Amino acid sequence: MIWLRSLVFNILFITITAFCAVVAMALLPFHPRYIRRFIRLWARVIVWLLRIICNVRVEVTGLEHIAPGASIIASKHQSAFDTFVWPALLDQPSYVLKRELLDLPFWGRAARHSGAVAVDRDGGGAALRAMVRDARRVLDEGRPLVIFPEGTRSAPGEKLPYQPGVAALVMGSGVPCYPVATNSGRHWGKCAFHKTPGVIAISILPALPAGLARKPLMQALEEQIETETARLMGGA
């Protein structure tokens, strides 16, 4: 029964996540790579529980496109699932996230120590410049940076405006930017209790051409992500 499986998973997800957030406090005095490894372990455990309890499998294509070193992962965002899957897939990535999340007890301190890049969505140009500055620290370490171009979750089939932050990051850093599509919201909906069995597909596309100006960069990013997302949703 889907509701019973979802209940068991949700209880375990909340309990394990809360426990790990508290345990992570013991890692704060040490180099951030240790807390990133701990986050990777937590993410892999949650992905495993999702499969064995809810029969939701994860299928990733195009991972070979991502070259070692610094990169920007510009991903469609449909689900809370998207916010933790990348540490299970890549080596010590950081996320661009809204500033309020860093105020959460325990979790916020762990995220800050791991190198999360906060952005004040109401802060205008100054906030955008601060985000780019903090992002450069991640990229200078040769690590991937995950950003959701829409800035928030969109429901399956919904298309929200793409925000300029991703263009500022790509143009300001010069590192490869990989568009990513997903159908995660079909199986783990926004604020949804049920986890619907099936396959969460993550499709990583080849890097955008280097040296694009802002407008063609945003057009290419949005077109590629939305076209591939529509394909995944139609084929699910």
ROSE-4610 file (N, C-alpha, C; in Angstrom, 1 decimal, always signed):
// ROSE-4610
residu = [M/M/M/I/I/I/W/W/W/L/L/L/R/R/R/S/S/S/L/L/L/V/V/V/F/F/F/N/N/N/I/I/I/L/L/L/F/F/F/I/I/I/T/T/T/I/I/I/T/T/T/A/A/A/F/F/F/C/C/C/A/A/A/V/V/V/V/V/V/A/A/A/M/M/M/A/A/A/L/L/L/L/L/L/P/P/P/F/F/F/H/H/H/P/P/P/R/R/R/Y/Y/Y/I/I/I/R/R/R/R/R/R/F/F/F/I/I/I/R/R/R/L/L/L/W/W/W/A/A/A/R/R/R/V/V/V/I/I/I/V/V/V/W/W/W/L/L/L/L/L/L/R/R/R/I/I/I/I/I/I/C/C/C/N/N/N/V/V/V/R/R/R/V/V/V/E/E/E/V/V/V/T/T/T/G/G/G/L/L/L/E/E/E/H/H/H/I/I/I/A/A/A/P/P/P/G/G/G/A/A/A/S/S/S/I/I/I/I/I/I/A/A/A/S/S/S/K/K/K/H/H/H/Q/Q/Q/S/S/S/A/A/A/F/F/F/D/D/D/T/T/T/F/F/F/V/V/V/W/W/W/P/P/P/A/A/A/L/L/L/L/L/L/D/D/D/Q/Q/Q/P/P/P/S/S/S/Y/Y/Y/V/V/V/L/L/L/K/K/K/R/R/R/E/E/E/L/L/L/L/L/L/D/D/D/L/L/L/P/P/P/F/F/F/W/W/W/G/G/G/R/R/R/A/A/A/A/A/A/R/R/R/H/H/H/S/S/S/G/G/G/A/A/A/V/V/V/A/A/A/V/V/V/D/D/D/R/R/R/D/D/D/G/G/G/G/G/G/G/G/G/A/A/A/A/A/A/L/L/L/R/R/R/A/A/A/M/M/M/V/V/V/R/R/R/D/D/D/A/A/A/R/R/R/R/R/R/V/V/V/L/L/L/D/D/D/E/E/E/G/G/G/R/R/R/P/P/P/L/L/L/V/V/V/I/I/I/F/F/F/P/P/P/E/E/E/G/G/G/T/T/T/R/R/R/S/S/S/A/A/A/P/P/P/G/G/G/E/E/E/K/K/K/L/L/L/P/P/P/Y/Y/Y/Q/Q/Q/P/P/P/G/G/G/V/V/V/A/A/A/A/A/A/L/L/L/V/V/V/M/M/M/G/G/G/S/S/S/G/G/G/V/V/V/P/P/P/C/C/C/Y/Y/Y/P/P/P/V/V/V/A/A/A/T/T/T/N/N/N/S/S/S/G/G/G/R/R/R/H/H/H/W/W/W/G/G/G/K/K/K/C/C/C/A/A/A/F/F/F/H/H/H/K/K/K/T/T/T/P/P/P/G/G/G/V/V/V/I/I/I/A/A/A/I/I/I/S/S/S/I/I/I/L/L/L/P/P/P/A/A/A/L/L/L/P/P/P/A/A/A/G/G/G/L/L/L/A/A/A/R/R/R/K/K/K/P/P/P/L/L/L/M/M/M/Q/Q/Q/A/A/A/L/L/L/E/E/E/E/E/E/Q/Q/Q/I/I/I/E/E/E/T/T/T/E/E/E/T/T/T/A/A/A/R/R/R/L/L/L/M/M/M/G/G/G/G/G/G/A/A/A]
num = [1/1/1/2/2/2/3/3/3/4/4/4/5/5/5/6/6/6/7/7/7/8/8/8/9/9/9/10/10/10/11/11/11/12/12/12/13/13/13/14/14/14/15/15/15/16/16/16/17/17/17/18/18/18/19/19/19/20/20/20/21/21/21/22/22/22/23/23/23/24/24/24/25/25/25/26/26/26/27/27/27/28/28/28/29/29/29/30/30/30/31/31/31/32/32/32/33/33/33/34/34/34/35/35/35/36/36/36/37/37/37/38/38/38/39/39/39/40/40/40/41/41/41/42/42/42/43/43/43/44/44/44/45/45/45/46/46/46/47/47/47/48/48/48/49/49/49/50/50/50/51/51/51/52/52/52/53/53/53/54/54/54/55/55/55/56/56/56/57/57/57/58/58/58/59/59/59/60/60/60/61/61/61/62/62/62/63/63/63/64/64/64/65/65/65/66/66/66/67/67/67/68/68/68/69/69/69/70/70/70/71/71/71/72/72/72/73/73/73/74/74/74/75/75/75/76/76/76/77/77/77/78/78/78/79/79/79/80/80/80/81/81/81/82/82/82/83/83/83/84/84/84/85/85/85/86/86/86/87/87/87/88/88/88/89/89/89/90/90/90/91/91/91/92/92/92/93/93/93/94/94/94/95/95/95/96/96/96/97/97/97/98/98/98/99/99/99/100/100/100/101/101/101/102/102/102/103/103/103/104/104/104/105/105/105/106/106/106/107/107/107/108/108/108/109/109/109/110/110/110/111/111/111/112/112/112/113/113/113/114/114/114/115/115/115/116/116/116/117/117/117/118/118/118/119/119/119/120/120/120/121/121/121/122/122/122/123/123/123/124/124/124/125/125/125/126/126/126/127/127/127/128/128/128/129/129/129/130/130/130/131/131/131/132/132/132/133/133/133/134/134/134/135/135/135/136/136/136/137/137/137/138/138/138/139/139/139/140/140/140/141/141/141/142/142/142/143/143/143/144/144/144/145/145/145/146/146/146/147/147/147/148/148/148/149/149/149/150/150/150/151/151/151/152/152/152/153/153/153/154/154/154/155/155/155/156/156/156/157/157/157/158/158/158/159/159/159/160/160/160/161/161/161/162/162/162/163/163/163/164/164/164/165/165/165/166/166/166/167/167/167/168/168/168/169/169/169/170/170/170/171/171/171/172/172/172/173/173/173/174/174/174/175/175/175/176/176/176/177/177/177/178/178/178/179/179/179/180/180/180/181/181/181/182/182/182/183/183/183/184/184/184/185/185/185/186/186/186/187/187/187/188/188/188/189/189/189/190/190/190/191/191/191/192/192/192/193/193/193/194/194/194/195/195/195/196/196/196/197/197/197/198/198/198/199/199/199/200/200/200/201/201/201/202/202/202/203/203/203/204/204/204/205/205/205/206/206/206/207/207/207/208/208/208/209/209/209/210/210/210/211/211/211/212/212/212/213/213/213/214/214/214/215/215/215/216/216/216/217/217/217/218/218/218/219/219/219/220/220/220/221/221/221/222/222/222/223/223/223/224/224/224/225/225/225/226/226/226/227/227/227/228/228/228/229/229/229/230/230/230/231/231/231/232/232/232/233/233/233/234/234/234/235/235/235/236/236/236]
x = [+0.8/+0.0/+0.9/+0.6/+1.4/+1.4/+0.2/+0.2/+1.0/+1.0/+1.7/+3.2/+3.6/+5.1/+5.5/+4.7/+5.0/+5.2/+4.3/+4.3/+5.6/+6.0/+7.2/+8.4/+8.4/+9.6/+9.6/+8.5/+8.5/+9.0/+8.6/+9.1/+10.6/+11.1/+12.5/+13.3/+12.7/+13.4/+13.6/+12.5/+12.6/+13.5/+13.3/+14.1/+15.6/+16.0/+17.4/+18.0/+17.2/+17.7/+18.0/+17.0/+17.2/+18.4/+18.5/+19.6/+21.0/+21.0/+22.3/+22.6/+21.6/+21.9/+22.5/+22.1/+22.6/+24.1/+24.2/+25.6/+26.6/+26.1/+27.0/+27.6/+27.0/+27.6/+28.9/+29.1/+30.4/+31.5/+31.2/+32.1/+32.5/+31.8/+32.1/+33.5/+34.2/+35.6/+36.6/+36.1/+37.1/+36.9/+37.8/+37.7/+36.4/+35.8/+34.5/+34.4/+35.5/+35.3/+34.7/+34.9/+34.4/+32.9/+32.4/+30.9/+30.3/+31.0/+30.5/+30.4/+31.4/+31.4/+30.2/+30.0/+28.9/+27.6/+27.4/+26.2/+26.0/+27.1/+27.1/+26.5/+27.0/+26.5/+25.0/+24.6/+23.2/+22.3/+22.8/+22.0/+21.9/+22.9/+22.9/+21.9/+21.9/+21.0/+19.6/+19.3/+17.9/+17.5/+18.4/+18.1/+17.8/+18.6/+18.4/+17.1/+16.7/+15.4/+14.3/+14.4/+13.4/+13.1/+14.2/+14.0/+13.4/+13.9/+13.5/+12.1/+11.8/+10.5/+9.4/+9.7/+8.6/+8.7/+9.7/+9.9/+10.0/+10.8/+11.1/+12.6/+12.9/+14.3/+14.8/+16.1/+16.7/+17.5/+17.3/+18.0/+18.7/+20.0/+20.7/+21.4/+21.2/+21.8/+22.7/+23.8/+24.6/+25.6/+25.8/+26.8/+28.2/+28.4/+29.7/+30.0/+29.0/+29.2/+30.0/+29.8/+30.4/+31.9/+32.7/+34.2/+34.6/+35.7/+36.2/+36.5/+36.4/+36.7/+35.5/+35.7/+34.7/+33.6/+32.4/+31.3/+30.1/+29.1/+27.8/+26.8/+26.0/+24.9/+23.6/+23.0/+21.8/+20.6/+19.9/+18.9/+17.5/+16.6/+15.2/+14.9/+13.9/+13.6/+12.2/+11.8/+10.4/+10.1/+11.1/+10.9/+12.0/+11.7/+12.7/+13.8/+13.5/+14.5/+15.7/+15.4/+16.5/+17.5/+17.1/+17.9/+18.9/+18.8/+19.8/+20.4/+19.9/+20.4/+21.9/+22.2/+23.5/+24.7/+24.8/+25.9/+26.1/+25.0/+25.1/+25.6/+25.7/+26.1/+27.4/+27.8/+29.0/+29.9/+31.2/+32.1/+32.1/+31.5/+31.5/+30.9/+29.7/+29.1/+28.6/+28.4/+27.7/+26.4/+25.4/+24.2/+24.1/+23.5/+23.0/+21.6/+21.4/+20.1/+19.7/+18.4/+17.9/+18.4/+18.7/+19.4/+18.7/+17.4/+16.6/+16.9/+17.3/+17.6/+18.8/+19.7/+20.9/+20.5/+19.3/+18.9/+18.2/+18.1/+17.5/+18.4/+17.8/+18.7/+19.5/+20.7/+21.6/+21.8/+20.7/+20.9/+21.6/+21.2/+21.7/+23.2/+23.6/+25.1/+25.9/+25.3/+26.0/+26.1/+25.0/+25.0/+26.0/+26.1/+27.0/+28.5/+28.8/+30.1/+30.5/+29.5/+29.9/+30.2/+29.9/+30.1/+28.9/+27.7/+26.5/+26.6/+26.1/+26.1/+24.7/+24.6/+23.3/+23.0/+21.7/+21.3/+20.0/+20.0/+18.9/+18.0/+16.9/+16.2/+15.5/+15.5/+14.9/+16.0/+17.3/+18.4/+18.9/+18.3/+18.7/+20.1/+20.7/+22.0/+23.1/+23.0/+24.1/+24.1/+22.9/+22.8/+23.3/+23.1/+23.6/+25.1/+25.7/+27.1/+27.7/+27.1/+27.5/+27.5/+26.4/+26.3/+27.4/+27.7/+28.8/+30.1/+30.3/+31.6/+31.7/+30.7/+30.7/+30.8/+30.2/+30.2/+31.6/+32.4/+33.7/+34.6/+34.3/+35.1/+34.9/+33.7/+33.4/+34.1/+34.0/+34.5/+36.0/+36.6/+38.1/+38.7/+37.8/+38.3/+38.1/+37.6/+37.5/+36.3/+35.2/+34.0/+32.8/+31.9/+30.6/+29.7/+29.0/+28.0/+26.6/+25.6/+24.3/+23.4/+22.7/+21.8/+20.5/+19.4/+18.1/+17.7/+17.8/+17.6/+16.2/+15.2/+13.9/+13.8/+14.8/+14.8/+13.9/+13.0/+12.1/+11.5/+10.8/+10.2/+9.1/+9.0/+7.8/+7.1/+5.8/+5.0/+5.3/+5.1/+5.3/+4.4/+5.0/+4.3/+4.2/+4.7/+4.7/+6.0/+6.0/+7.2/+7.3/+8.3/+8.5/+9.6/+9.6/+10.7/+12.0/+13.0/+14.4/+15.0/+15.7/+16.3/+17.7/+18.1/+19.4/+20.6/+20.4/+21.6/+22.5/+21.8/+22.6/+23.5/+23.0/+23.8/+25.0/+24.7/+25.8/+26.9/+26.5/+27.5/+28.3/+27.6/+28.3/+29.3/+28.8/+29.6/+30.7/+30.5/+31.5/+32.6/+32.3/+33.3/+34.0/+33.3/+33.9/+34.0/+33.3/+33.4/+32.2/+32.3/+31.2/+29.9/+28.8/+27.5/+26.7/+26.2/+25.5/+24.0/+23.1/+21.7/+21.2/+20.3/+19.8/+18.2/+17.6/+16.2/+15.8/+14.6/+14.2/+12.6/+12.1/+10.7/+10.4/+11.3/+11.2/+9.9/+9.3/+8.0/+6.9/+7.0/+5.9/+5.9/+7.1/+7.2/+7.3/+7.8/+7.9/+7.4/+6.2/+5.6/+5.8/+5.6/+5.8/+4.8/+5.4/+4.6/+3.6/+4.0/+3.1/+3.5/+2.5/+2.8/+3.2/+2.5/+2.7/+4.0/+4.7/+5.8/+5.4/+5.2/+4.6/+5.7/+5.5/+6.5/+6.8/+8.0/+8.4/+9.9/+10.2/+11.6/+11.7/+12.5/+12.9/+14.1/+13.8/+14.8/+15.6/+16.9/+17.7/+18.5/+18.4/+19.1/+20.0/+21.3/+22.4/+22.8/+22.6/+22.9/+24.3/+24.9/+26.2/+26.3/+27.5/+27.7/+27.3/+26.8/+26.4/+27.7/+27.6/+28.8/+29.4/+30.7/+31.4/+31.3/+31.4/+31.4/+30.1/+29.0/+27.7/+27.4/+26.8/+26.3/+25.1/+24.7/+23.6/+22.3/+21.8/+20.5/+20.5/+21.5/+21.5/+21.8/+22.6/+22.9/+21.6/+20.8/+19.5/+18.5/+18.5/+17.6/+18.0/+19.3/+19.7/+19.5/+19.7/+19.6/+18.1/+17.2/+15.8/+15.2/+15.6/+15.1/+15.5/+16.8/+17.3/+16.6/+16.6/+16.0/+14.5/+13.8/+12.3/+12.0/+12.7/+12.5/+12.8/+13.9/+14.2/+13.3/+12.9/+11.9/+10.6/+10.2/+8.9/+9.0/+10.2/+10.4/+10.3/+11.0/+11.0/+9.6/+8.8/+7.5/+6.5/+6.7/+5.9/+6.2/+7.5/+7.9/+7.7/+7.3/+7.3/+6.1]
y = [-1.2/+0.0/+1.2/+2.1/+3.3/+4.2/+4.4/+5.3/+4.8/+3.4/+2.8/+2.9/+2.6/+2.7/+4.2/+5.1/+6.5/+6.9/+6.5/+6.8/+6.3/+5.1/+4.5/+5.3/+5.6/+6.4/+7.8/+8.5/+9.8/+9.9/+8.9/+8.9/+8.7/+7.7/+7.4/+8.6/+9.2/+10.4/+11.5/+11.9/+13.0/+12.6/+11.4/+10.9/+10.9/+10.3/+10.2/+11.5/+12.4/+13.7/+14.5/+14.5/+15.2/+14.7/+13.4/+12.8/+13.2/+13.1/+13.4/+14.9/+15.8/+17.2/+17.5/+16.8/+16.9/+16.4/+15.2/+14.6/+15.4/+16.1/+16.9/+18.0/+18.4/+19.5/+19.1/+17.8/+17.4/+17.5/+17.7/+17.8/+19.3/+20.2/+21.6/+22.1/+21.5/+22.0/+21.5/+20.6/+20.0/+20.6/+20.2/+20.7/+20.4/+21.3/+21.0/+19.8/+19.2/+18.0/+16.8/+16.8/+15.8/+15.8/+17.1/+17.2/+16.9/+17.2/+16.9/+15.4/+14.7/+13.2/+12.7/+13.3/+12.8/+13.1/+14.2/+14.6/+13.6/+13.2/+12.2/+10.9/+10.4/+9.2/+9.3/+10.4/+10.6/+10.6/+11.3/+11.3/+9.9/+9.1/+7.8/+6.9/+7.1/+6.3/+6.6/+7.9/+8.3/+7.8/+7.9/+7.3/+5.8/+5.1/+3.7/+3.4/+4.1/+3.9/+4.2/+5.2/+5.5/+4.4/+3.7/+2.5/+1.3/+1.0/-0.3/-0.2/+1.0/+1.2/+1.6/+2.6/+3.2/+2.7/+1.9/+1.4/+2.6/+3.6/+4.7/+4.6/+4.3/+4.1/+5.4/+5.6/+6.8/+6.3/+7.0/+6.6/+7.9/+7.9/+9.1/+8.8/+9.7/+9.6/+10.9/+10.7/+11.8/+12.2/+11.4/+11.8/+11.9/+11.1/+11.2/+12.5/+13.4/+14.7/+15.6/+15.4/+16.3/+16.0/+17.0/+16.8/+17.1/+16.4/+16.7/+18.1/+18.6/+19.9/+20.8/+22.1/+23.1/+23.0/+23.2/+23.2/+23.8/+24.2/+24.6/+23.7/+23.1/+22.2/+23.0/+23.3/+24.1/+23.1/+22.9/+21.8/+22.3/+21.6/+21.7/+21.3/+22.0/+21.8/+21.5/+20.3/+19.9/+19.3/+19.0/+18.2/+18.5/+18.2/+18.2/+17.2/+16.2/+15.2/+15.8/+16.8/+17.5/+18.2/+18.5/+19.3/+18.4/+17.1/+16.2/+15.2/+15.0/+13.9/+14.1/+15.4/+15.6/+15.2/+15.3/+14.8/+13.3/+12.6/+11.2/+10.8/+11.9/+11.6/+12.2/+13.3/+14.1/+14.2/+14.5/+14.6/+16.0/+16.1/+17.2/+18.5/+18.4/+19.6/+20.6/+21.8/+22.8/+23.2/+23.7/+24.2/+25.7/+26.4/+27.7/+27.6/+28.3/+28.1/+29.5/+29.6/+30.8/+31.0/+32.3/+32.6/+32.1/+32.1/+31.8/+30.3/+29.5/+28.1/+28.0/+28.9/+28.9/+29.3/+29.7/+30.1/+28.9/+27.7/+26.6/+26.0/+25.5/+24.9/+23.7/+23.6/+22.5/+22.4/+22.2/+22.0/+23.2/+24.4/+25.6/+25.8/+25.4/+25.5/+24.5/+23.3/+22.3/+22.7/+23.3/+23.7/+24.8/+25.7/+26.9/+26.3/+25.4/+24.9/+24.1/+23.4/+22.6/+23.4/+24.7/+25.6/+26.0/+25.9/+26.3/+27.8/+28.2/+29.5/+30.1/+31.1/+31.7/+32.9/+33.0/+34.2/+34.8/+36.1/+36.8/+37.2/+36.5/+36.7/+38.1/+38.8/+40.2/+41.2/+40.8/+41.7/+42.5/+42.2/+43.0/+42.7/+43.7/+43.6/+43.3/+43.8/+43.6/+42.1/+41.5/+40.1/+39.2/+39.6/+38.8/+38.9/+40.0/+40.1/+39.3/+39.3/+38.5/+37.0/+36.6/+35.2/+34.8/+35.6/+35.3/+35.2/+36.1/+36.1/+34.8/+34.4/+33.2/+32.0/+32.0/+30.9/+30.6/+31.7/+31.6/+30.8/+30.9/+30.2/+28.7/+28.3/+26.8/+26.4/+27.2/+26.8/+26.9/+27.8/+27.9/+26.6/+25.9/+24.7/+23.5/+23.8/+22.7/+21.8/+22.4/+21.6/+22.0/+21.1/+21.5/+22.4/+23.2/+24.1/+23.8/+23.5/+23.2/+24.4/+24.8/+25.9/+25.6/+26.0/+25.8/+27.1/+27.2/+28.4/+29.1/+28.3/+28.9/+29.6/+29.2/+29.8/+29.1/+28.3/+27.6/+26.4/+25.6/+24.3/+24.7/+23.9/+24.1/+22.7/+22.7/+21.5/+20.9/+19.5/+18.9/+19.5/+19.9/+20.6/+22.1/+22.6/+24.0/+24.6/+25.8/+26.5/+27.9/+28.1/+29.3/+30.1/+31.5/+32.3/+31.9/+31.9/+31.6/+32.9/+32.7/+33.9/+34.2/+35.5/+35.9/+35.4/+34.9/+34.5/+33.4/+32.5/+31.4/+32.0/+33.0/+33.7/+34.4/+35.1/+35.8/+34.8/+33.7/+32.7/+32.2/+31.8/+31.2/+32.2/+33.4/+34.4/+34.9/+34.9/+35.4/+34.4/+33.1/+32.1/+31.5/+31.4/+30.8/+29.3/+28.6/+27.2/+26.6/+25.3/+24.7/+24.7/+24.8/+24.8/+23.7/+22.8/+21.6/+21.7/+21.8/+21.8/+20.4/+20.4/+19.1/+19.1/+18.1/+17.9/+16.8/+16.8/+15.7/+15.6/+14.5/+14.3/+14.0/+14.5/+14.1/+14.4/+15.5/+15.9/+15.0/+14.1/+13.1/+12.1/+11.8/+10.7/+11.3/+12.5/+13.1/+14.6/+14.8/+16.1/+17.1/+18.3/+19.4/+19.3/+19.1/+19.0/+17.8/+16.8/+15.6/+14.5/+13.9/+12.8/+11.6/+11.3/+10.0/+10.1/+9.0/+8.9/+7.8/+8.2/+7.4/+6.5/+5.2/+4.2/+4.6/+4.2/+4.5/+4.9/+5.6/+6.0/+7.5/+8.0/+9.4/+9.5/+10.1/+10.3/+11.6/+11.6/+12.8/+12.7/+13.7/+13.7/+14.9/+14.6/+15.6/+15.8/+17.0/+17.3/+17.9/+17.8/+18.4/+19.8/+20.3/+21.7/+22.7/+23.8/+24.9/+25.4/+25.9/+26.4/+27.5/+27.6/+28.6/+30.0/+31.0/+32.4/+33.0/+32.3/+32.9/+34.2/+35.1/+36.3/+36.0/+36.9/+36.6/+36.1/+36.8/+36.5/+35.1/+34.8/+33.5/+32.4/+32.7/+31.7/+31.3/+32.3/+32.0/+31.3/+31.7/+31.1/+29.6/+29.3/+28.0/+27.1/+27.7/+26.9/+26.5/+27.5/+27.2/+26.3/+26.5/+25.6/+24.2/+24.0/+22.6/+21.9/+22.6/+22.0/+21.7/+22.7/+22.5/+21.4/+21.4/+20.4/+19.0/+18.8/+17.5/+17.1/+18.1/+17.8/+17.3/+18.0/+17.5/+16.1/+15.8/+14.4/+13.4/+13.7/+12.8/+12.7/+13.8/+13.7/+12.9/+13.1/+12.4/+10.9/+10.5/+9.1/+8.4/+9.1/+8.5/+7.5]
z = [+0.0/+0.0/+0.0/-0.9/-1.1/+0.2/+0.8/+1.9/+3.1/+3.3/+4.4/+4.1/+2.9/+2.6/+2.7/+2.3/+2.4/+3.8/+4.7/+6.1/+6.7/+6.4/+7.0/+6.5/+5.2/+4.6/+5.2/+5.3/+5.8/+7.3/+8.1/+9.5/+9.5/+8.7/+8.7/+8.2/+7.1/+6.5/+7.5/+8.2/+9.2/+10.4/+10.8/+12.0/+11.7/+10.6/+10.2/+9.9/+9.2/+8.8/+10.1/+11.0/+12.3/+13.1/+13.1/+13.9/+13.2/+11.9/+11.2/+11.3/+11.4/+11.5/+12.9/+13.9/+15.2/+15.3/+14.7/+14.7/+13.9/+12.9/+12.0/+12.8/+14.0/+14.8/+15.3/+15.5/+16.0/+15.0/+13.7/+12.6/+12.3/+13.0/+12.7/+12.9/+14.0/+14.2/+13.1/+12.3/+11.3/+9.9/+9.0/+7.7/+7.0/+6.2/+5.6/+4.8/+4.3/+3.5/+4.3/+5.7/+6.5/+6.6/+6.7/+6.8/+5.4/+4.4/+3.0/+2.8/+3.3/+3.2/+4.0/+5.2/+6.0/+5.3/+4.6/+3.9/+2.7/+2.1/+1.0/+1.5/+2.7/+3.3/+3.6/+4.2/+4.5/+3.2/+2.1/+0.9/+0.3/+0.3/-0.3/+0.5/+1.9/+2.7/+2.3/+2.2/+1.8/+0.5/-0.5/-1.8/-1.8/-1.0/-0.8/-0.1/+0.9/+1.6/+0.7/-0.2/-1.1/-2.1/-2.4/-3.3/-2.6/-1.5/-0.9/-0.2/+0.3/+1.0/+0.0/-0.9/-1.7/-3.2/-3.5/-4.8/-5.8/-5.4/-6.3/-6.6/-7.8/-8.2/-8.9/-8.9/-9.5/-10.7/-11.8/-13.0/-13.6/-13.6/-14.1/-15.4/-16.4/-17.7/-17.9/-18.6/-18.9/-17.9/-16.9/-15.8/-16.4/-17.5/-18.2/-18.8/-19.0/-19.6/-18.6/-17.3/-16.3/-16.2/-16.6/-16.5/-15.0/-14.6/-13.3/-13.1/-11.8/-11.5/-11.3/-11.3/-11.1/-12.3/-11.9/-12.9/-12.2/-13.1/-12.6/-13.1/-12.1/-12.5/-12.4/-13.5/-13.5/-13.7/-12.6/-12.7/-12.5/-13.2/-13.0/-11.5/-10.9/-9.5/-9.3/-9.1/-8.9/-7.5/-6.7/-5.5/-4.5/-3.3/-2.2/-2.5/-3.3/-3.7/-4.3/-5.1/-5.9/-5.0/-3.7/-2.8/-2.1/-2.2/-1.5/-2.4/-3.7/-4.5/-5.0/-5.2/-5.9/-5.0/-3.7/-3.0/-3.1/-3.5/-3.7/-5.1/-6.0/-7.4/-7.7/-7.1/-7.4/-6.2/-6.4/-5.4/-4.7/-3.5/-2.7/-3.3/-3.9/-4.5/-3.4/-3.8/-2.9/-3.7/-2.9/-3.5/-3.3/-4.3/-4.1/-3.5/-2.3/-1.6/-1.1/-0.7/-0.2/+1.3/+1.6/+2.8/+4.0/+4.0/+5.2/+5.7/+4.8/+5.2/+6.1/+6.0/+6.9/+8.3/+8.6/+9.9/+10.6/+9.9/+10.5/+11.6/+12.7/+13.7/+13.2/+13.6/+13.2/+11.7/+11.0/+9.5/+8.9/+9.3/+8.7/+9.0/+10.2/+10.5/+9.7/+9.5/+8.8/+7.3/+6.8/+5.4/+5.2/+6.1/+6.0/+6.0/+6.9/+7.1/+5.9/+5.2/+4.0/+2.8/+2.8/+1.7/+0.9/+1.5/+0.8/+0.4/-0.7/-1.2/-1.0/-0.1/+0.2/-0.7/-1.0/-1.8/-1.2/-1.1/-0.6/-1.8/-2.0/-3.3/-3.4/-2.2/-2.3/-2.2/-2.3/-2.1/-3.3/-4.4/-5.6/-6.1/-6.7/-7.3/-6.3/-5.1/-4.1/-3.7/-3.6/-3.2/-4.3/-5.5/-6.7/-6.7/-6.5/-6.5/-5.3/-4.2/-3.0/-3.3/-4.0/-4.4/-5.3/-6.3/-7.3/-6.6/-5.6/-4.9/-4.1/-3.4/-2.6/-3.4/-4.6/-5.5/-6.0/-6.2/-6.7/-5.8/-4.5/-3.5/-3.7/-4.0/-4.2/-5.5/-6.6/-7.9/-7.9/-7.1/-7.0/-6.3/-5.5/-4.9/-5.9/-7.1/-8.0/-7.8/-7.1/-6.8/-7.6/-7.8/-8.6/-7.7/-8.4/-7.7/-8.3/-7.5/-8.0/-7.8/-8.9/-8.8/-9.5/-9.0/-9.6/-10.3/-11.6/-12.3/-12.1/-11.8/-11.5/-10.1/-9.2/-7.9/-6.9/-7.3/-6.4/-7.1/-6.4/-7.0/-7.9/-9.0/-9.9/-10.0/-10.1/-10.2/-11.5/-11.6/-12.9/-14.0/-15.1/-16.2/-16.0/-14.9/-14.7/-15.1/-15.7/-16.1/-15.5/-14.7/-14.0/-14.7/-14.5/-15.1/-14.6/-15.5/-15.1/-14.6/-13.4/-12.8/-13.3/-13.2/-13.8/-13.1/-11.9/-11.1/-11.8/-12.5/-13.1/-14.2/-15.0/-16.0/-15.4/-14.3/-13.6/-13.1/-12.7/-12.2/-13.4/-14.4/-15.6/-16.2/-16.5/-17.1/-16.2/-14.9/-14.0/-13.7/-13.9/-13.5/-14.7/-15.8/-17.0/-16.9/-16.0/-15.9/-16.7/-17.0/-17.8/-17.0/-17.8/-17.2/-17.8/-17.0/-17.5/-17.2/-18.2/-18.0/-17.5/-16.6/-16.1/-16.0/-16.5/-16.5/-15.5/-15.0/-14.1/-14.1/-13.7/-13.5/-12.0/-11.1/-9.7/-9.0/-9.5/-8.9/-9.1/-10.1/-10.3/-9.3/-8.6/-7.6/-6.2/-6.1/-4.7/-4.9/-4.8/-5.1/-4.0/-4.3/-3.4/-2.2/-1.0/+0.2/+0.2/-0.7/-0.8/+0.2/+0.8/+1.7/+1.0/-0.1/-0.9/-1.7/-1.8/-2.7/-3.7/-4.9/-6.0/-6.6/-6.6/-7.2/-8.6/-9.0/-10.4/-10.5/-11.5/-11.7/-11.8/-10.8/-10.9/-11.9/-13.0/-14.1/-14.0/-14.0/-14.0/-15.3/-16.1/-17.4/-17.5/-17.5/-17.5/-19.0/-19.5/-20.9/-21.0/-22.3/-22.5/-22.1/-21.8/-21.3/-22.4/-22.0/-22.9/-23.6/-24.8/-25.4/-24.6/-24.6/-23.8/-24.5/-23.6/-24.1/-24.6/-24.2/-24.6/-23.9/-24.5/-23.9/-23.0/-22.2/-21.2/-21.9/-22.8/-23.4/-24.1/-25.0/-25.6/-24.6/-23.6/-22.6/-21.9/-21.4/-20.8/-21.7/-22.9/-23.9/-24.1/-24.3/-24.5/-23.3/-22.1/-20.9/-20.7/-20.8/-20.6/-21.6/-22.9/-23.9/-23.7/-23.4/-23.2/-22.0/-20.9/-19.7/-19.9/-20.4/-20.5/-21.6/-22.7/-23.7/-23.2/-22.5/-21.9/-20.8/-20.0/-18.9/-19.5/-20.5/-21.2/-21.7/-22.2/-22.7/-21.6/-20.5/-19.3/-18.8/-18.7/-18.2/-19.1/-20.4/-21.3/-21.4/-21.1/-21.2/-19.8/-18.8/-17.5/-17.4]
